[in-house]
Every structure is written in structure tokens, then in C-alpha cells.
Amino acid sequence: MKTPTIADARRYAARQLRTLLHHLSTPSEDETPLLGESRRRWVRQLPYVVALILQAALIPTGIVSLGHFYGLVLPVSAALTVAQTTPLFLAITRPLAAWWISAATLVTTAAITARHHQVMGSWPWTAPMVISYVFLLLALALRERRPTLVAVWVATVLLTVLTTTLGLPRAGDGTTVLLIALSGAVLLLGWAIRDRAVARRLLSEQEQISEIERERRTLLEERARIARELHDVVAHHMSVIAVQAASAPYRIEGVPADAAEEFTTIADAARESLAEMRRLLGVLRSEESAAEKAPQPGVDRLAQLVETVGRAGVPAELTVDEGLAERVPQAVGLSVYRIVQEALANVVRHAPGARTWVSLAADGPELRLTVVNAPPPQHAESLEASVEGTGQGLVGMRERVRLVDGRLDTGPLPDGGFKVAAVLPLDLPLETPA
């Protein structure tokens, strides 16, 4: 094993000194004022109030102490005292820079007072200077990292030892020991307070995360319950309708051809509704709302939708600008399909037999959708009396339009008809969900 030499000791001391200087010259990246993260205004202003009170109390007493105990002239006493207390304001935002100013002032004060014969009190520093330095270290401990605090305390010890033992003609008294002890205690106290605040913040963040997870779990449970209800009730009845409509021509003898075709149309509509119901149940049972893998209906399916409504006794006409279907984004196309689907369903329920016009036209960067129905025939009776409406049709339309940042206008017409008009964007931002 190699025996350490003087050169090795010097290199080790040089490395430690470089480390010490690095920590003393690298402040924290957080430039938030001390207590600036508090929600209460009086707490945020508390450091400034404390610094102002300390300045008002320490400047006069510091000037008097330096003049009375050390015999310094007023300008020198005032300059040293102000240089020692003013960094208290700087410590609120930049405590490490304030410490450098304060430490330099302590060394300067000791060097000046050591060569004065009229020393009636403690040396090398007065009580106001010690108090100011201790409060500055408290602000430093609440803001800086642990290595920086250790480096500051080591530098304080070296500062006091070198000041009182090297090159100065006067021996120090208990003031130096007091400063070392107080600085260590204050840095340790600030360290503990800061760690406690960090722990409380992390605990609060964890509680918020847990609350979000609980809400998410509750939402998933509610969605699963809704999915079960839809499966047990709606899907069951739609399956019965599909089976009965498909088998009616074979179970009932002498069914006319028109009636058989009508049964086939009903069965196809029921099967299509079941397919959409299955996609909806898949979304509800999934943790992600975008879990659908099947292609969603769009503008290209409107013709089939209008034809289906026509078989239900509602004569409808569809007008789409040439080449418009290829320009419509998927999210907008799905919204268009659902809006038209709900509007035509309302016509079937509230105005059976009324003529209906569906039109899609491009107007610059916007897509204009209009669904207008004439008044129902006088002999037609609304199906609302026999079919319970959910009252959510128009609400669903508005939600679809708002999803793609569009506009919706609905309302009755003077002749007794009804109009649904939507303006949707043809160009969507990338973050718009499809």
C-alpha cells in the first residue's frame, strides 16, 4: 500500500477546495422569492417585512456599536453596517450572492477593527453583525441545496479561524465560537424546515395523484355499469327485434313482398344498431376512450342513412358537394354523421312522413351542414306519445359540434318545420381527437 506523501495531501486539499468553491459559486436554479410559492399574500410578503424590521433595528445599533466599542468614525461605521445588513433583502431572491457580500463585510470589519486600540467590547464582530449574518444564513438554508449549506458552514468556520489567527494582531474572544455554533445550528434548522416542506409537498402531490386515481377508478366502474345496463337491456331488445324481423317472412304465411322487404330493412337496421352498440360497449369497458378499432361512419355513409330513413316513411333528399367527402377529416365526418342521424331520428319521431332535405357544402375552410324538414302531413301523428324520448338528442348534437370547435343552430321554422344547421371546420388541429 502506497504511503501518502505531502504532494498527495496537497492534491487532495486542492480538490476539496475546488469542490468547496464550486458549491459556493453555484446557486440554486430556483429563483422564486423566499416563501413565494405560498397562496397567502401575507406569507409571501413576510420575508420583506422581516428584512425591513431587521434593517430598521440593526443599522442604528450597528453604527453606534462600531463607533462606541471600536472608535470608528461615523462614515466607516455606517458603510460597514449597511454592507452587512443590506444583503438581507438580496437574500430573499439570491441568498448565495447575499452571503458572499456578508462574508466579505465580516472579514473587512475584522481587519479594520483589529488595528484600533480602542476596543471596549467583543471582537471581531458586534452583536448586530452576528444577528444579521445568522438571519441571512437562515434564508440561505431555506433555499439552497445541502452541499451548498455544508460548504457555507465550512467556509464560515475557515473565515472565523483565519480572521482571528492569521495575520491579525488581536486575539479573538468567544464571538467567533458563538458565530460558528449559531451558523451551524441555523443551517441545520433551515435544512430540516426545508426537508419537511418538501416532504409535505410530495405527500400532497401523492394525495392528489391518489385522488385522481380514485376518481378514474370510479369513472371506470360507472362506465362498466352503464355498459352492463346497455348490454342487458338495449342490446337484448335490439337482438329480439333483429331476429323477429328476419324470421317474420318465414314464420308468417302469405306475407306480401313489400312487407317482407320492410321486415328485411328492419332486421338490417337492427343489426347495424347492434354493431354500433358493440363498439360503444367496447369503448365503455375500455380504460381509454379511443379504444375503438372499427372504422367509424362518416360522410360516405350518409346516403345509406338517408335511404334507411326513406324506407321508414320519411322522404329525404341528400345533397353533397362533389369531392367533399374526401376533404372532411375523420372527426368532423363522424360528427356530421351523428348529427344527421339524430336529426333524421327526430323527424321520424316528431314529424313522421315530413319531407326532409340534408345538404353538405364547403364554404372556404368551413363545412356547412343543414337538415331541414317540412311540416308533417296533417294525418300523421307524432310517435313521441308511444316512444319515450330521452331529451338528449340536441344536447348530443351540441357536444359533437363543440368537440370539433364548431357552431350549431337549431329551432322551429315559421311554416311548422324544423331546422338543424351546423358549421364545422374542415381543417382540424392535430390534437383534436378523432
C-alpha positions in Angstrom: 0.0 0.0 0.0 1.4 3.4 -1.0 2.2 5.8 1.8 0.5 9.2 1.2 3.0 12.0 0.5 2.9 15.7 1.0 2.1 16.1 -2.7 -0.9 13.7 -2.3 -2.1 15.8 0.6 -1.8 18.9 -1.4 -3.7 17.5 -4.3 -6.4 16.3 -2.0 -6.7 19.7 -0.3 -6.8 21.3 -3.8 -9.6 19.0 -4.9 -11.6 19.7 -1.7 -11.0 23.5 -2.1 -12.2 23.3 -5.7 -15.3 21.4 -4.6 -16.0 24.0 -1.9 -15.6 26.9 -4.3 -17.9 25.1 -6.8 -20.7 24.8 -4.3 -20.2 28.3 -3.1 -20.4 29.7 -6.6 -23.3 27.6 -7.9 -26.6 28.9 -6.7 -29.9 27.0 -6.9 -31.7 27.4 -10.3 -34.9 28.2 -8.4 -35.3 32.0 -8.5 -38.7 32.0 -6.7 -38.6 34.5 -3.8 -38.5 33.1 -0.3 -42.0 31.8 0.6 -43.1 33.0 -2.8 -44.9 29.7 -3.5 -47.4 30.3 -0.7 -51.0 31.0 -1.7 -51.4 33.6 1.1 -50.3 37.1 0.3 -49.2 37.9 3.8 -46.9 34.9 3.9 -45.3 35.9 0.6 -44.6 39.4 2.0 -43.4 38.1 5.3 -39.6 37.9 4.3 -39.6 41.5 3.1 -41.3 42.7 6.3 -38.7 40.8 8.4 -35.8 42.2 6.4 -37.2 45.7 6.8 -37.6 45.3 10.6 -34.1 44.0 10.9 -32.7 46.8 8.9 -34.5 49.4 11.0 -33.2 47.8 14.2 -29.7 46.7 13.2 -28.4 49.7 11.2 -28.7 52.3 14.1 -27.4 49.8 16.7 -24.6 48.6 14.4 -23.4 52.1 13.7 -23.4 53.0 17.4 -21.7 49.8 18.4 -18.8 50.2 15.9 -18.4 53.8 16.9 -18.6 53.3 20.7 -16.8 50.0 21.1 -14.1 50.3 18.4 -13.8 54.0 18.0 -14.6 54.0 14.2 -15.6 57.2 12.6 -19.2 57.6 11.5 -18.8 57.1 7.7 -16.8 53.9 8.2 -19.3 52.6 10.8 -22.2 53.4 8.6 -20.6 51.8 5.5 -19.8 48.6 7.3 -23.2 48.3 8.9 -25.1 49.0 5.8 -23.0 46.5 3.8 -23.7 43.8 6.4 -27.5 44.4 6.7 -28.5 45.3 3.1 -27.9 41.7 1.8 -30.9 40.7 3.9 -33.1 41.9 1.1 -31.0 40.3 -1.6 -31.2 37.0 0.4 -34.9 36.8 -0.4 -34.2 36.0 -4.0 -30.4 35.3 -4.3 -29.2 34.1 -0.9 -25.8 32.8 -2.0 -24.9 36.1 -3.6 -26.0 37.9 -0.4 -23.8 35.5 1.7 -20.7 36.5 -0.3 -21.3 40.2 0.4 -21.9 39.5 4.1 -18.9 37.3 4.4 -16.7 39.8 2.7 -18.1 42.5 5.1 -17.2 40.4 8.1 -13.6 40.0 7.0 -13.3 43.7 6.2 -14.8 44.6 9.6 -12.4 42.3 11.5 -9.4 43.7 9.6 -10.3 47.3 10.3 -11.2 46.9 14.0 -8.2 44.7 14.8 -5.9 47.6 14.3 -7.8 50.0 16.5 -6.6 50.3 20.1 -9.9 51.5 21.4 -11.8 48.2 21.8 -14.3 48.1 24.6 -16.4 45.1 23.6 -16.2 41.8 21.9 -14.1 41.3 18.9 -14.0 40.8 15.9 -17.8 41.4 15.3 -20.6 43.2 17.1 -23.9 41.7 18.1 -25.9 43.4 15.3 -23.5 42.0 12.7 -23.8 38.5 14.1 -27.6 38.7 14.2 -27.7 39.9 10.6 -25.4 37.1 9.5 -27.4 34.5 11.3 -30.7 35.6 9.7 -29.0 35.6 6.3 -27.9 32.0 6.8 -31.5 31.1 7.7 -32.7 32.4 4.4 -29.9 30.6 2.6 -30.8 27.3 4.3 -34.4 27.6 3.2 -33.4 28.0 -0.5 -30.1 26.3 -1.3 -29.1 22.6 -1.6 -27.5 20.5 1.1 -24.0 20.6 -0.4 -24.1 24.3 -0.6 -25.2 24.6 3.1 -22.3 22.4 4.1 -19.9 24.4 2.0 -21.2 27.7 3.6 -20.7 26.4 7.1 -17.2 25.1 6.3 -16.4 28.5 4.8 -17.8 30.2 7.9 -15.5 28.1 10.2 -12.5 28.9 8.0 -13.4 32.5 7.8 -13.6 32.9 11.6 -10.4 30.9 12.3 -8.4 32.7 9.7 -9.7 36.0 10.8 -8.7 35.6 14.4 -5.4 33.7 14.0 -3.7 34.6 10.8 -2.1 38.0 10.3 -4.2 40.0 12.7 -2.6 41.4 15.8 -5.6 40.9 18.1 -6.8 37.6 19.5 -10.5 36.8 19.2 -12.8 36.0 22.0 -16.0 34.0 22.3 -17.7 35.8 19.5 -16.0 33.5 16.9 -17.1 30.4 18.7 -20.6 31.8 19.1 -20.8 32.6 15.3 -19.6 29.1 14.4 -22.2 27.4 16.7 -25.1 29.7 15.7 -24.3 29.3 12.0 -24.3 25.6 12.2 -27.5 25.5 14.3 -29.3 27.8 11.9 -28.2 26.0 8.8 -29.3 22.7 10.4 -32.7 24.2 11.4 -33.3 25.6 7.9 -32.2 22.3 6.4 -34.8 20.5 8.5 -37.6 23.0 7.8 -36.9 22.8 4.0 -36.9 19.0 4.1 -40.2 19.0 6.0 -41.7 21.4 3.5 -40.5 19.2 0.6 -41.9 16.1 2.3 -45.3 17.8 2.8 -45.4 18.9 -0.8 -44.6 15.4 -2.1 -47.2 14.0 0.2 -49.8 16.5 -1.1 -48.9 15.6 -4.7 -49.2 11.9 -3.9 -52.6 12.5 -2.3 -53.7 14.4 -5.4 -52.5 11.5 -7.6 -54.4 9.1 -5.4 -57.5 11.2 -5.6 -57.2 11.3 -9.4 -56.8 7.5 -9.4 -59.8 7.1 -7.2 -61.9 9.3 -9.5 -60.6 7.4 -12.5 -61.5 4.1 -10.9 -64.9 5.4 -10.0 -65.4 6.6 -13.6 -64.4 3.2 -15.0 -66.7 1.4 -12.6 -69.6 3.7 -13.7 -68.8 3.1 -17.3 -68.7 -0.6 -16.7 -72.1 -0.4 -15.0 -73.6 1.6 -17.9 -72.1 -1.0 -20.3 -73.8 -3.8 -18.4 -77.1 -2.0 -18.4 -76.9 -1.3 -22.2 -76.0 -4.9 -22.8 -78.7 -6.4 -20.6 -81.5 -4.1 -21.8 -80.9 -2.3 -25.1 -78.8 -4.9 -26.8 -81.2 -7.7 -25.7 -84.2 -5.9 -27.2 -82.4 -5.0 -30.4 -81.4 -8.6 -30.8 -85.0 -9.7 -30.4 -86.1 -7.1 -33.0 -83.5 -8.3 -35.4 -84.4 -12.0 -35.0 -88.2 -11.4 -35.2 -87.9 -9.1 -38.3 -85.6 -11.5 -40.1 -87.7 -14.6 -39.3 -91.1 -13.0 -39.8 -91.4 -13.8 -43.6 -90.8 -17.5 -42.8 -93.0 -17.6 -39.7 -96.0 -15.8 -41.2 -97.6 -17.3 -44.2 -98.7 -15.1 -47.1 -96.5 -12.1 -46.3 -96.6 -9.7 -49.3 -93.3 -8.9 -51.0 -93.4 -5.3 -49.8 -93.9 -6.4 -46.2 -91.1 -8.9 -46.5 -88.8 -6.2 -47.8 -89.8 -4.0 -44.9 -89.0 -6.8 -42.5 -85.6 -7.2 -44.1 -85.0 -3.4 -43.8 -85.9 -3.5 -40.1 -83.6 -6.5 -39.5 -80.7 -4.8 -41.2 -81.3 -1.6 -39.2 -81.4 -3.6 -36.0 -78.2 -5.4 -36.9 -76.4 -2.2 -37.7 -77.6 -0.7 -34.4 -76.3 -3.8 -32.6 -72.9 -3.4 -34.3 -72.7 0.2 -33.2 -73.9 -0.8 -29.7 -71.0 -3.3 -29.5 -68.5 -0.6 -30.4 -70.0 1.6 -27.8 -69.8 -1.2 -25.2 -66.1 -1.7 -26.1 -65.4 1.9 -25.5 -67.2 2.0 -22.2 -65.4 -1.1 -21.0 -62.0 0.1 -22.1 -59.8 2.4 -20.0 -59.1 4.6 -23.0 -62.0 6.3 -24.7 -60.1 5.9 -28.1 -60.0 2.2 -27.9 -62.3 1.7 -30.9 -60.7 -0.1 -33.8 -63.6 -0.5 -36.1 -64.0 2.3 -38.8 -66.4 5.0 -37.8 -69.2 6.2 -40.1 -68.7 9.4 -42.0 -69.9 11.4 -44.9 -69.7 8.4 -47.2 -72.3 6.6 -45.1 -74.9 9.4 -45.3 -76.5 8.1 -48.4 -77.2 4.7 -46.8 -78.6 6.5 -43.7 -81.0 8.7 -45.8 -82.1 5.6 -47.7 -82.8 3.8 -44.5 -84.9 6.7 -43.2 -86.8 6.8 -46.5 -87.8 3.2 -46.0 -89.2 4.2 -42.6 -91.7 6.6 -44.4 -89.7 9.8 -44.3 -88.9 11.1 -47.8 -85.4 12.6 -47.6 -83.1 14.1 -50.1 -79.3 14.3 -49.7 -77.1 16.9 -51.4 -73.3 16.8 -51.0 -70.8 18.9 -52.9 -68.6 16.9 -55.3 -65.4 15.7 -53.8 -66.3 17.0 -50.3 -66.3 13.6 -48.7 -62.5 13.2 -49.3 -61.8 16.6 -47.7 -63.7 16.1 -44.4 -61.5 15.0 -41.5 -62.5 11.8 -39.7 -63.6 13.5 -36.5 -65.7 16.0 -38.5 -67.1 13.2 -40.6 -68.2 11.3 -37.6 -69.8 14.4 -36.1 -71.7 15.1 -39.3 -73.0 11.5 -39.5 -74.2 11.5 -35.8 -75.8 15.0 -36.2 -77.7 13.9 -39.4 -78.6 10.6 -37.7 -80.1 12.3 -34.7 -81.9 14.9 -36.8 -83.5 12.3 -39.0 -84.5 10.3 -36.0 -86.2 13.3 -34.6 -88.1 13.7 -37.8 -89.2 10.1 -37.7 -90.4 10.6 -34.0 -91.9 14.0 -34.1 -92.9 14.6 -37.8 -93.3 11.2 -39.5 -93.8 11.5 -43.2 -92.5 15.0 -43.4 -90.2 15.8 -46.4 -86.6 16.3 -45.3 -83.6 17.9 -47.0 -80.0 17.2 -46.0 -77.2 19.3 -47.5 -73.5 19.5 -47.1 -71.5 22.3 -48.7 -68.0 23.7 -48.3 -67.7 27.4 -47.6 -63.9 28.1 -47.6 -62.4 26.5 -44.5 -65.8 25.6 -43.1 -68.3 22.8 -43.7 -72.0 23.8 -43.6 -74.4 21.1 -42.7 -78.2 21.7 -42.9 -81.1 19.3 -42.1 -84.5 20.9 -42.7 -87.8 19.1 -42.6 -91.2 20.4 -43.7 -94.3 20.2 -41.5 -95.6 16.7 -41.1 -98.7 15.7 -43.0 -102.0 16.5 -41.2 -102.9 12.9 -40.9 -99.5 11.9 -39.4 -99.3 11.5 -35.6 -96.1 12.0 -33.6 -94.6 8.8 -32.3 -93.4 10.6 -29.1 -96.5 9.5 -27.3 -95.6 5.9 -27.8 -91.8 6.2 -27.7 -90.2 7.7 -24.7 -87.7 10.4 -25.7 -84.5 10.8 -23.7 -84.4 14.5 -24.4 -80.6 14.2 -25.0 -80.7 14.5 -28.8 -80.0 18.2 -29.2 -77.6 18.0 -26.2 -75.6 15.3 -28.0 -75.5 17.4 -31.2 -74.1 20.4 -29.3 -71.5 18.2 -27.7 -70.4 16.8 -31.0 -70.2 20.3 -32.5 -68.3 21.6 -29.5 -65.8 18.7 -29.8 -64.6 20.0 -33.1 -64.9 23.7 -32.3 -67.9 24.3 -34.5 -71.3 26.1 -34.2 -74.8 24.7 -34.1 -78.2 26.4 -34.7 -81.5 24.6 -34.1 -85.1 25.7 -34.0 -88.5 25.6 -35.5 -89.4 27.2 -38.8 -92.3 29.6 -39.4 -94.2 27.0 -41.5 -94.1 24.4 -38.8 -90.9 22.6 -39.8 -87.6 22.3 -38.0 -84.1 23.2 -38.9 -80.7 21.9 -37.7 -77.7 23.9 -39.1 -74.1 23.3 -38.1 -70.9 24.9 -39.2 -67.8 22.7 -38.7 -64.2 23.3 -39.6 -62.6 21.4 -42.5 -59.1 21.8 -41.1 -58.6 20.4 -37.5 -55.6 20.8 -35.2 -53.5 17.7 -34.8 -54.6 17.3 -31.1 -58.3 17.1 -31.9 -59.4 13.6 -31.1 -60.9 11.5 -33.8 
